[in-house]
Amino acid sequence: MDQEYYIGLENTFGAHNYEPLDVVLQRGQGVWVWDVEGNKYLDCLSAYSAVNQGHCHPKIIAALVEQAKKLTLTSRAFRNDQLGPFYKEICELTSSHKVLPMNSGAEAVETVIKAVRKWGYQVKGVPRDEAEIIVCENNFHGRTITIVGFSTDQPSRADFGPFTPGFKIIPFGSAEALRQAITPNTVAFLVEPIQGEAGVIIPPAGYLKEVRKICTENNIVLVLDEIQTGLGRTGKLLAEEYEGIESDLSLIGKALSGGFYPISAVLSNKEVLGVLRPGEHGSTFGGNPLACAIARAAIKVLVEENMIENAALMGDYFLSGLSSIKSPLIKEVRGRGLMIAVELFPEAGGARKFCKKLMSKGLLCKETHENTIRISPPLVIKKEEVDWAVERIESVLTTEADS
Ligand SMILES: *Cc1c(COP(=O)(O)O)cnc(C)c1O
């Protein structure tokens, strides 16, 4: 079957809540994927950083297959022999005290909202139903009603109200704005260390350190959403390490399974999760043995195969390659580790057409908003593959300028 067949099926029977590039993928290995017609592409999106370990990593496959044959789901009505070891390993790796497993990123965010609200009422002494959580403009934390309610992206929220109250929105990158937004009812500040969906927006140096200080001074829970920045993407295990801080709660997801399975987790450094009692929160699939076995393998290969170090090295190399491209279309190249963006001037006519051209040259990436091309390959990318990618990106951004 050719691509048109599959595209036709999707368009006919599926809801149109996405606008994918028209490439129908069938197979993947490492940084490479193949479409149904056998064409090969370098994946520079990694499923929005869920496939940090590379496609179909053999050790994660082995863990999945082995566990799938033994036991997949017990619910949390009973215990299973993968959950405890997963807790221990993720806590040791991230120096966390406690962990709460969920499935999607959005569920981890929802979990945190519940936990910090209850913490506010029971520990901080905020009057019931008056807790406030501060978030940032241009945030991306997921797609549930509560979460899109505090989004500032119009397509994400318009026509989906009414929304959950209790959120205050401040500019990203301004510690002063945080200071001013705090009231006695503030329980938490929820922020991405680097805003991914907004277009890889890196805050000013020292921002997180200052934020950490402000939260401590005001007895506010600092929640870092590391669902995209975490697990090696920026060249550190967690992006918070760049400023030498520790959050109170960190959210991870995406690459926690290496792209095999929806798994997310709330990691706690402070006794916030302790406020949740039996019956107050849960998920049928959260913490299931299959998920835990997969996550254990995914974390293990990330560390043992030095993918985090590679992300730092190859990230610098990729960034310097992209920075050396001379094109009047490029407004800015920025990034940290392998979380990279090439922002074009609006006159370039939008990033999507360049993503399409790159696709025809065998490189898959995705625009974010109008003018930014996001580049985030699996962390196993090699130097020659970076060279290969830079060459193609350069040709696309320089031939266009001539025409
Ligand atoms: C992807 C993402 C989420 C949502 O994760 P889902 O698994 O899609 O629900 C939340 N926060 C950040 C920063 C993300 O990148």
The ligand as an SDF file (V2000), in Angstrom:
LIG
                    3D

 15 15  0  0  0  0  0  0  0  0999 V2000
    4.2910   16.8260   26.4760 C   0  0  0  0  0  0  0  0  0  0  0  0
    4.2590   17.6830   27.6720 C   0  0  0  0  0  0  0  0  0  0  0  0
    3.2300   17.5610   28.6350 C   0  0  0  0  0  0  0  0  0  0  0  0
    2.0300   16.6610   28.4380 C   0  0  0  0  0  0  0  0  0  0  0  0
    2.3550   15.3250   28.2990 O   0  0  0  0  0  0  0  0  0  0  0  0
    1.2590   14.3160   27.6630 P   0  0  0  0  0  0  0  0  0  0  0  0
    1.8970   12.9600   27.8790 O   0  0  0  0  0  0  0  0  0  0  0  0
    1.1320   14.6760   26.2270 O   0  0  0  0  0  0  0  0  0  0  0  0
    0.0130   14.4940   28.4060 O   0  0  0  0  0  0  0  0  0  0  0  0
    3.3110   18.3450   29.7630 C   0  0  0  0  0  0  0  0  0  0  0  0
    4.3260   19.2040   29.9510 N   0  0  0  0  0  0  0  0  0  0  0  0
    5.3220   19.3460   29.0600 C   0  0  0  0  0  0  0  0  0  0  0  0
    6.4290   20.3160   29.3390 C   0  0  0  0  0  0  0  0  0  0  0  0
    5.3220   18.6120   27.8790 C   0  0  0  0  0  0  0  0  0  0  0  0
    6.2870   18.7810   26.9710 O   0  0  0  0  0  0  0  0  0  0  0  0
  1  2  1  0
  2  3  1  0
  2 14  2  0
  3  4  1  0
  3 10  2  0
  4  5  1  0
  5  6  1  0
  6  7  2  0
  6  8  1  0
  6  9  1  0
 10 11  1  0
 11 12  2  0
 12 13  1  0
 12 14  1  0
 14 15  1  0
M  END
$$$$
